[in-house]
Amino acid sequence: MNKTQARLTLSVVMLISFLGTAGIALPYPVLAPYFLNYPANDLTQFMGMEPKFLLGIALSVYPLGMLIGGSFIGALSDIYGRRRLLMLSLFGTAISYLVTAYAVSINSYFLFVTARFIAGVCEGNVAIARAMAADLHPHIDKTKAMSMLFATVYAGWLFGPLAGGYLMPLGIEWVFIIGALATLVTFFIVAFAVNDNAQRNEKKQSISTIIVTENSFALLRHRSIWPFFSFYMIYTLGINLFYEFYPVWLVERFDYGSEQIAWMTVIITSFMIFCSVVMATTIINTSGRYWSLIGGVFVLASLMILTVFSPLTGVFILFALMGMTIAVNNAVTLTYMSDRFEHFGQGKVMGLQTSLFFLGNVIMAIAGSLIAILSIDAILYGAGIIMLSALFTLYASGETNQLILSKPSRTKETA
């Protein structure tokens, strides 16, 4: 692969990430108002349970699926190739979205959560996109590639919720139908535009055996993995508590509807995109990974706690600042993981990162629903405190010494 081919591959991966994330994010501003504010039906009042608890389950099954899918899809792509696994998983995602729409139309909560779970398993393919971006080094600076990739992910989170919020009046089932169409577009882009340049190592074993023996969680056998991934696991608990329940906080604190939640999401993701494209690489290369990560996590935790005391105007500003900080944190954590543990295989490493992120998502979807019943402000307090605990874990493990010594991988073009 030459530099021109690498740039083309990155452009295609960015487009795939944008369309895929937009499809994932379409329902994001929809579920909280649907469960809490819309007229009751058999789906939102399943077996007479508290709607907030049903919402928590509905929010948790999708990342639970991503946790499982991410644990083996990235690893399988190291063996069978990125393109093949992407196409299979994207097709499964599209079908699952259509089944979700059908479940909404017949008010079946059980079918709804089952389809969301299967969609989540297939969407574990985000590990493949991140591995493909990492594969482009040294033709493209790894920090730059990851920052650009995340910019399109954030763009998907910007466009998807906005579209979902405005599709809601047509009926919630249309949100999932459009998500299926976006996924099918992504499928055809992969089919016709992606060349698989990653090294393959097809093993003469059954896929089920490979899933058991080569999944990303198998990396946890290696003690060198534990210090940083322990920090990352705790960090994801905090960020997912915020991600999952700030829409609920906005509903209860300011009586927000789906369109208003969508626009608040636009604010945070717009500044994520801006920082990823314009600032993140410069900040990390200038400040170093240590200060970028330590400062980023501390600032993000502080902003979340401050939000509780802020009027609505101040919330806009704080969400914008959080978006910028999250962008830096994501860029530095993923590039550090990629460089530090690349000898284990980029697909496996990114699969483990994806799986741990969504494990945190599952845990906080359930725990957060219980916290929200007791006190909605405790969501933001808890998210900030958990992130500060992650920093303590990082210092206690001694991994900060590796961070201080670590330098971002640069190409001659960016050095």
N, C-alpha and C positions, 0 to 999 in steps of 0.2 A: 504493500500500500504506500502510495506517495502522499505528499501534503494535500494536493488537490482532491484526491479520493477521500482522504480523512475529513476534509472540510465538508465534502458532499455527504459523507456518512453521518457526520454530526448534524447537518441540517435535516436529514431524514429522521434521525433519532429525536431531534427536537420537535419536529412536526408530529411524530408518533406520540411523544410524551404529551404534547398539547392536546391532541384530540382524545387520547386515552384519559387524561386527567379531567378534561371537560365532561366526558361521559360519566366519570366517577362522581364529579362534583355537582352535577345537575340536581340531584335530590337534596343537596346539603341544606339549603335554606327552607326546604319544604317540609321535612319530617316534624320538626318541633311545632310549627303552627298547625300542622295536620292533626297531630296527636293531642295537642293542648287546647286549640281554639276552634276547631271545626266541629260540626254536629257529630255526636257519637254514632258509631256503627259497630258492626261485629268485629271489625279489624282493630279499631282503637279502643274497644271495650272488651277485648277477648277474655272470656271467663270472669268478667267482672273485676279484673285487676286494675290497679292504679295506672292511669295513662302514662305518667312519668316513668313508671317501672317498665311498662311495655315499650316505651320509647327507648329506654336504656338497653333492653334486649335487642330491639331492632337495630340500634346503633352498634351493638357489640358483635352481632353475627357476621357482619361484613368484614371488619378487621380480623375476626377469628379465622374466616376463610383466607384472608390475605396472609395471616400468620402461617397457616398450614401450606398454602400455595407457595409463598415466598421461601419456605424452608427447603423446597425441592426443585422448583422451576428454574431458579438461577443455577443451581448445581447441575441439573440436567442439561442446561444450555452449554455448560463447559464441555459436556460429553457429546451431545448430539447436534450442537450448533444453535446460535441465537435465533436465526430466522425461523427454523422449523418450530421451535417451542413458542415463539411469539405468535405465529399464525394459529396454532392449535388453541392457545389460551385466549386469543382475541375472539375466535369463533365461539368458544364456550361462553365468554362474557356476553356477547350479543344475544345468544339464546336465553341466557339467564335474565337479562333485562326485559326481554319480551315476556317471559314467564312472570316476572315481578309485576309488570303492567296488568297481566291477566289476573293475578292474585288481588290487586287493588280493585279491579272491576267487579270481582265477585265477593269482595270483603273477607278474604281468607287470610287471617293472620299467620297461620301455620305455613301456608304456601308462600306467603310474602317473605317470612324470615328464612325459609329453606332456599328460595331463589336468591335472596341476598347473600346467603352463605356461599352458594356455589359461584356466584359472580365474584365474590371475594377471593375464593380459591384461584380462579382464573386470573384475577388482577394481581396475583403475586408476581406477574410478569414484569412489574416495575423494576425488579432486580436485574432483568435482562437489559433494559435500557441503560441503567447505570453501569453495568458491566461493559456494554458496548462503548459508552463514553470513555471509560477508563482504558479500554483496549486501544484507543487512538493515540495514547502517549507512546513515543515521544514526538509524533508528528504535530500534535496539538497539546499545549500545556494543560496538565491534568486539572489544575485548579480552575483554569479558564473554561475547560470543557464541562466540568461539573457545574460551574456557575451558570453557564449558558443553558445547560440542560434544565437546571432548576428554574431558570427564568421562564422557560416554556411550561414547566409544571405549574408555576405560580400563575401564569397566564391562563392555564386551564382552570385553575381554581378561581380566577377572576371571571372568566367568561361563563363557566359552567353554572355557578350559583346565580349569576345575573340572569342567564337564560332560564334556569329553573324557577326563579322567583316570578318571572313574567309568564312562564308557561302554566303556573299553578292555577290561574283562573280557568284554563281550558279543561282542567281535571288532572289529578296527580298521576294518572296512568300515562298521560302524554309526556310527562317528564321522563319516564323510563323508556317509552318508545323512542323518543329523540336520543336518549342515551345509547340505545341499541343501534340506531342509525349511525351515530358518531363512531361507535366501535367498529361497525362494518366498513366505514370509510378507512379507518386505520388499518383494518385487515388487508384491504386491497393495496394500500400504500406499501405495506410490508411485502406483499406478494410480488409487486412489480418494481419496487425501487430499492430494496435492501439486498446487498450482497454480503454473505456471511464470511467475513475474513478472520474470525476467531479460530484459533487452533482447536481441532476436535480430537477426542480420544475415546472413540466408541469402544465400549467394553462388552465382552461377550457374557453379559449377565442380563437377567430379566429386568424390566423397568422397575418392578416392585422391589426387587433386591437392591437396585441402585438407589431408589428413593429411601430405603431404610439405612443403607450403609454410607451413601454419599451426600445425604442431606446437609443443609447448612448447620444444623444444630450439632452435627458431629464435630464441628470445629471446637466446640466447648470442651472437648477432651484435652485441648492444648492449653496449658496454664498461662501462656503468654497472652492469650486472648482475653482472659478474665478481667484484668484491671480496667482497661478502657471500655470494654463492653458492659461492665458493671455500672460505670458512670453513665454510659449511653442509655442503659435500661432505665435507670432512675430518671434521667433527663426526659425520656419519652413519656414517662408517667405524668410528669408535669405538663409537657406540651400537649399531650392528648387530652388531659383534663380540660385544658383551655380550649383546644380545637372543638371537642365534642359538645361543650356546654356553654360557650359564650353565646350561641344563639338563644339558648334557654334563658340565660342571664338577661339578654336584651329584651326578650319577650316579657319577663317578669318585672324588670326594672323600668323599662321605657315603653312597654306595651307594643313592641315592634311586631310587624307582620312579615310575610315572606319577602316582599319586595324591599323593605327597609333593611332586613337582615342581609339580603343580597348586596345592597349598596355598601353596607358596613364591611362585608367581605371584599368588595371591590377596593375599598380603601387599603386594607391590610395587604392584599395581594399586589396592588399597584406598586406599593413601596417595596415589596419583596422583589418584584421584577426590576424596578429601578436600581435597587442596591445590587442585585445579582449581575446586571449588565454593566453598570457604571462603576461600582465601588468595591464589591466584595473581593475580587482578585487583588486589587491594589492594597486594600486594608490588610489582607492576610500576608501578602508578600512583604509589606512594609513593617507591620507590627510583629509578624511571626505568628506561628500557630498558637503558642502558649497564651500570649496576651489577647489574641483575637478570640480564643475560646473562653478563657476565664472571664474576660471583660464582657463578652457577649452574653454568657449565661447569667452573670450577676445583674447586668442591666435589664435583661428580659424579665428576670424574677421581680426586680424592683418595679418595673412598669406595670406588671400584672397586679401587684398589691396596690399600687397607687390608683389604678383604675376604679377600685371600689369606692374611693373618696371623691371621684371626679364627677362634675356635671357632664351632660351629654356633649357639649362642645369640646370639653377636655378629653372625652373618650375618643373622639375622632383623632385628635393629635396623638394620644397614647397608642392607639391601634396602628397608626402610621409608623411610629417609632418601633413598635413591636415587629412590624413587618420587616423593616430594615435589619433589625437585630437577628431575627430568625433566619434571614437570608445568609448572613455571615456565619451563623452557627452551623447551618446545614452544609455550606461549602467547606468549612474547615474540618468538620467531623468526617465527612465522606472522603475527602482527599487524604486525610490522615489515615483512616482505615485502609484505603486503597494502597497507599505506600507502605504502611507498616506491616500489613498482612497479605500482600499480593502473592507471596509464595504459596499460599493455600488455594489460590484460584480466585479470580475476580468475581466469577459468578457465585461461588460459595460465600465469599465475604459480603458481597452486596445482598445476597439472599439472607444471610444472618442479620445484617443491618435492617433489612425490610421486615423480617420476622419479629425481631425484638421491638421494632417500632409498633407493629400491629398487635403484638402481645400487650404492650402498654395501652394500646387503643382499646382492646377487649377489656382489660382490667378496669380501666377508668370509665368505660361506658357503663359498666354495672355499678362500680363504686360511686361514680359521679352522680348517677341517678338517685342513689340513696342520700348522698350529700345534699343534692339539690332539693330533696323533700324537706330536709332539716333546715337548710339555710342556703339561699342562692349565692350570697356573697362569699360563702366558704369555698365556692368553686375557685374564685380568683385568688383568695388567700392561700388555699391548698396548693394550687399550681405553682405559685411563687415559692412557697416553703419547700416543696418537693425539689424544685430546681436548685435551690441553695443547698439542699442535702446532697444532690448529685455532685456539686463542687467539692463538698467535704469528702465524699467518697473518692474522688479523683486525687485529692491531696493525700488521703490516708493510704491509697494503694501504691503510691510512689510513681505512678504513670506520668506525673507532671515532669519528671526528669527526662523522660523520653520526648515529651512535647517540646521542652526547651531545646533539646538537641536536634529535633526534627526540623527539616527545612523543606518547603514545598518543592515538588519536582517541577523543574522548568525546562522548557525547550530553549535552544539558542535564540529563538525569536523573541522570547520574553525575558530571558536572563538579563 
